[in-house]
Amino acid sequence: QRLGDLYSLSIDGVTLFENLSLPEVKQGQVGLAWMKDGPQLDEVAITTLKAAKGKRRKGK
């Protein structure tokens, strides 16, 4: 799989490309599980990114 394929993933309309800049991602708390049809965010990743997005939104 090409790395570019990862950028098509989104959570609640926020693309993984944007999510890659979140500190939680840089700290390695977010994982990708590779399914037969391509990369999928695992449940921990989805939870972490949703929480991070919520914190970021409140901080604005």
Rosetta blueprint (number, residue, H / E / L):
1 Q L
2 R L
3 L H
4 G H
5 D H
6 L H
7 Y H
8 S H
9 L L
10 S E
11 I E
12 D L
13 G L
14 V E
15 T E
16 L H
17 F H
18 E H
19 N H
20 L L
21 S L
22 L L
23 P H
24 E H
25 V H
26 K H
27 Q L
28 G L
29 Q L
30 V L
31 G L
32 L E
33 A E
34 W E
35 M E
36 K L
37 D L
38 G E
39 P E
40 Q E
41 L E
42 D L
43 E H
44 V H
45 A H
46 I H
47 T H
48 T H
49 L H
50 K H
51 A H
52 A H
53 K H
54 G H
55 K H
56 R H
57 R H
58 K H
59 G H
60 K L
